[in-house]
Amino acid sequence: MVRDFTDDDRNKRVVTAEGNEVGTIRDVNGDRATVDRNDDDGGLTDKVKDLLGWDDDDSDELRTDYVDSYDDDQVRLRRSR
């Protein structure tokens, strides 16, 4: 379900299609959100980073194109190809 991010999405967890936590949404701006990543333990795979176009910075931008669904607590990413 593609929609613009809203203020209600701030502080939601971002998880992969498999349910692994990627980070938390810090800020929103239309079809983009800034995510503070949780990859201190190296758990964020290179495949997910490549899908999202992220490098080794601490926070990154998430576009609605990569979102599969939204609920009260989290934003779930679509499956990588």
URMO-V939530 format. One record per backbone hydrogen bond with DSSP energy under -1.0 kcal/mol. CO is the residue of the C=O (numbers start at 1). NH is the residue of the N-H. E is the energy in kcal/mol with one decimal. If there is no record, write none. Layout:
BEGIN
CO&NH&E  CO&NH&E
END
This chain:
BEGIN
6&9&-2.0  7&10&-1.3  9&12&-1.9  12&25&-2.5  13&75&-2.9  14&22&-3.8  14&23&-1.3  15&77&-3.0  16&19&-1.7  20&16&-2.6  22&38&-3.0  23&14&-3.1  24&36&-2.9  25&11&-3.4  27&34&-2.6  29&32&-1.2  30&5&-3.0  31&64&-2.1  32&29&-3.0  33&62&-3.4  34&26&-3.3  34&27&-1.2  35&60&-2.4  36&24&-2.1  39&42&-1.6  45&49&-2.2  46&50&-2.8  47&51&-2.1  48&52&-2.1  49&53&-1.0  49&54&-2.5  58&37&-2.1  60&35&-3.9  62&33&-2.4  63&66&-1.9  64&67&-1.8  66&78&-2.7  69&76&-2.6  73&13&-2.1  74&71&-2.3  75&15&-2.6  76&68&-3.2  76&69&-1.7
END
